[in-house]
Amino acid sequence: MAQLTAFSYRSGSSYLHSLDVRIKLVLLMLASLAVLDAGPMALWFMSLFLIILVRYLHLPVKSVCVELRYFLFLLALVFIARTLSTAGDPFLVLKWVSISREGVKEGAVVVWRILLIVLVGLIFVATTRPTEIKAAVEWFLKPFPLIPRARIGTMIGLVLRFIPLIFTQAGETLDAQRARAIEHRKNPYYRLKKFVIPFFRRTFETADRLAVAMEARCYSENRTAPRFSACWQDFVVLAGGAVFCGLIFLF
């Protein structure tokens, strides 16, 4: 069974847990769009607000950093690429490259925006059940007759449920490597090959077993979805969140 990770639902009694999932999904999209074009001052306000939410929800910050370590490495590469590709006033000139102040600023802002979007998604996943997310996606796709909304909702629900399992399998594969002293090999390609091949094989085998189990239980896409019950407080939160995201977008 998959262990509880930072990217899984955590039961709680906070208002965010009881907020209508449709409103949370709209706020997630608005916040992501606002952050994509926000300036440094707006990013500071957004960061402060999200930090308060993380503290309020008691999310495991240390666990999040550990699970995002490879993603942070990717962000470091993005920062380096933006720094070297942005023209401006150079303050550090090496043999083949020059680093400008504008490049450092641009790279830092891009990485900052991506981290905030990931944090918004983490808060959304931690406070929303996968079944509710699936039902909300189907509700939003209901006006479009040619889109298989039940199938799309099922796929999204399975992806959300697979995330903790994928992290667990990655940890077990790394533990198996350490038990065989593979991490002491100097060749990085060999270490990567011994991790990627078993990891993907186990992931695909788990997906095949899940598909067989669903077929054996006569799984159908036409299932009874949870009922939505939005109250006036939820719409107040939606209005306030929309205004806040609008201010973040403008500034």
C-alpha positions in Angstrom: 0.0 0.0 0.0 1.2 3.5 -0.8 2.5 5.6 2.0 1.0 9.0 2.8 3.0 11.6 0.9 2.9 15.4 0.7 1.0 15.0 -2.6 -2.0 13.2 -1.3 -5.2 14.1 0.4 -5.0 14.8 4.2 -8.2 14.7 6.1 -9.0 17.7 8.2 -11.7 19.9 9.6 -10.5 23.2 8.2 -12.7 25.5 6.1 -10.6 24.7 3.0 -11.5 21.0 3.4 -15.2 21.8 3.4 -15.1 24.4 0.6 -17.0 23.4 -2.5 -14.6 21.6 -4.8 -15.8 23.5 -7.9 -14.9 26.8 -6.3 -11.5 25.4 -5.2 -10.9 24.3 -8.8 -11.8 27.8 -10.2 -9.6 29.5 -7.6 -6.7 27.1 -8.5 -7.0 28.1 -12.2 -7.2 31.8 -11.3 -4.2 31.7 -8.9 -2.1 29.8 -11.5 -2.9 32.3 -14.2 -2.3 35.3 -11.9 1.1 34.0 -10.8 2.2 33.4 -14.4 2.3 37.1 -15.1 2.9 38.5 -11.6 5.7 40.9 -10.8 8.2 40.5 -7.8 6.1 42.6 -5.4 2.9 40.5 -6.2 4.9 37.3 -5.8 6.0 38.4 -2.3 2.3 38.9 -1.3 1.3 35.6 -2.9 4.2 33.7 -1.2 3.2 35.2 2.2 -0.4 34.2 1.7 0.5 30.6 0.7 3.0 30.2 3.6 0.1 31.2 6.0 -2.1 28.6 4.4 0.6 25.9 4.7 1.0 26.7 8.3 -2.7 26.7 8.8 -3.1 23.3 7.2 0.0 21.9 9.0 1.5 20.5 5.8 4.8 18.7 6.1 7.2 21.2 4.7 10.3 19.0 5.1 8.6 16.1 3.4 7.6 18.3 0.5 11.2 19.5 0.0 12.5 15.9 0.1 9.9 14.8 -2.5 10.6 17.8 -4.7 14.4 17.4 -4.7 14.6 16.2 -8.3 12.1 18.9 -9.4 14.2 21.5 -7.6 17.2 20.3 -9.7 15.2 20.8 -12.8 14.3 24.4 -11.6 18.0 25.0 -11.1 18.6 24.1 -14.7 15.8 26.4 -15.8 17.4 29.2 -13.7 20.7 28.7 -15.4 19.2 28.6 -18.8 17.3 31.8 -18.3 20.3 33.5 -16.8 22.6 32.7 -19.7 20.0 33.4 -22.4 18.8 36.8 -21.2 20.7 39.8 -22.6 21.6 42.7 -20.3 24.3 44.5 -18.4 26.9 41.8 -17.6 28.4 41.7 -14.1 30.2 38.4 -14.4 32.1 37.5 -17.5 33.7 34.0 -17.9 35.6 32.5 -20.8 32.6 31.6 -22.9 29.6 33.1 -21.2 28.5 36.3 -19.5 26.0 36.6 -16.8 23.8 39.7 -16.6 21.8 41.2 -13.7 18.7 41.1 -15.9 19.3 37.4 -16.6 19.6 36.6 -12.8 16.5 38.5 -12.1 14.5 36.9 -14.9 15.6 33.4 -13.9 14.8 34.0 -10.3 11.3 35.3 -11.2 10.5 32.4 -13.5 11.6 29.8 -10.9 9.6 31.7 -8.2 6.5 31.6 -10.3 6.8 27.8 -11.0 7.3 27.1 -7.3 4.2 29.1 -6.3 2.1 27.2 -8.9 3.3 23.9 -7.5 2.5 25.1 -3.9 -1.0 26.1 -5.0 -1.6 22.7 -6.5 -0.2 21.0 -3.4 -2.7 22.9 -1.2 -5.5 22.0 -3.5 -4.6 18.3 -3.6 -4.1 18.1 0.2 -7.5 19.5 1.0 -9.6 17.8 -1.7 -10.6 14.2 -2.1 -9.8 12.6 -5.5 -13.4 11.5 -5.9 -14.5 15.2 -5.5 -12.0 16.3 -8.1 -13.2 13.7 -10.5 -16.8 14.8 -10.0 -15.9 18.5 -10.4 -14.1 17.9 -13.7 -17.1 16.0 -15.0 -19.4 18.8 -13.8 -17.4 21.4 -15.7 -17.3 19.3 -18.9 -21.0 18.5 -18.8 -22.0 21.4 -21.2 -19.8 19.9 -23.9 -21.6 17.0 -25.5 -18.8 15.5 -27.6 -16.3 15.2 -24.7 -16.2 11.9 -22.7 -16.3 13.7 -19.4 -16.7 10.4 -17.4 -13.6 9.0 -18.9 -11.6 12.1 -18.4 -12.7 12.4 -14.8 -11.8 8.7 -14.2 -8.3 9.3 -15.7 -7.7 12.4 -13.5 -8.9 10.5 -10.4 -6.5 7.6 -11.2 -3.6 9.9 -11.7 -4.2 11.6 -8.4 -4.4 8.2 -6.6 -1.2 7.0 -8.4 1.0 9.9 -7.3 1.6 8.5 -3.7 2.1 5.0 -5.1 4.7 6.3 -7.6 6.6 8.1 -4.9 6.5 4.9 -2.8 7.8 2.8 -5.7 10.6 5.3 -6.4 11.7 5.1 -2.7 11.6 1.3 -2.7 13.7 1.2 -5.9 16.3 3.6 -4.4 16.4 1.4 -1.3 17.1 -1.6 -3.4 19.9 0.2 -5.2 21.5 1.2 -1.8 21.2 -2.5 -0.7 23.2 -3.5 -3.8 25.7 -0.7 -3.4 24.8 0.7 -6.8 24.9 4.3 -5.5 28.7 3.8 -5.1 29.2 3.3 -8.8 31.0 6.2 -10.4 29.2 5.9 -13.8 26.1 8.1 -13.5 24.6 6.5 -16.6 24.8 3.0 -15.0 23.1 4.3 -11.8 20.4 6.0 -13.8 19.7 2.9 -15.9 19.5 0.7 -12.8 16.9 3.1 -11.4 14.8 4.0 -14.4 14.3 0.5 -15.9 13.0 -1.2 -12.7 11.0 1.8 -11.7 9.1 2.1 -14.9 8.6 -1.7 -15.1 7.0 -1.8 -11.7 4.9 1.2 -12.5 3.5 -0.3 -15.7 3.0 -3.7 -14.0 1.0 -1.9 -11.2 -1.1 -0.1 -13.8 -1.8 -3.4 -15.6 -2.9 -5.1 -12.3 -5.2 -2.1 -11.6 -6.8 -2.4 -15.0 -7.4 -6.1 -14.6 -8.8 -5.5 -11.1 -11.2 -2.9 -12.4 -12.4 -5.1 -15.2 -12.8 -8.1 -12.8 -15.1 -5.9 -10.6 -17.1 -4.7 -13.7 -16.0 -1.1 -13.3 -18.3 1.3 -15.1 -17.8 5.0 -15.9 -21.5 5.7 -15.1 -21.2 6.0 -11.3 -23.1 8.0 -8.8 -21.1 11.2 -8.3 -21.0 13.0 -4.9 -23.5 15.8 -4.6 -22.3 19.4 -4.5 -23.6 21.8 -1.9 -22.2 25.4 -2.2 -23.4 27.9 0.4 -23.2 31.7 0.4 -19.9 31.6 2.3 -18.3 29.7 -0.6 -19.3 32.3 -3.1 -17.9 35.0 -0.8 -14.6 33.1 -0.8 -14.8 32.8 -4.6 -15.4 36.6 -4.9 -12.5 37.4 -2.5 -10.2 35.0 -4.1 -11.0 36.4 -7.6 -10.3 39.9 -6.4 -7.0 38.8 -4.7 -5.9 37.0 -7.9 -6.8 40.0 -10.0 -4.7 42.3 -7.8 -1.8 39.8 -8.1 -2.2 39.8 -11.9 -2.2 43.6 -12.1 0.8 44.2 -9.8 
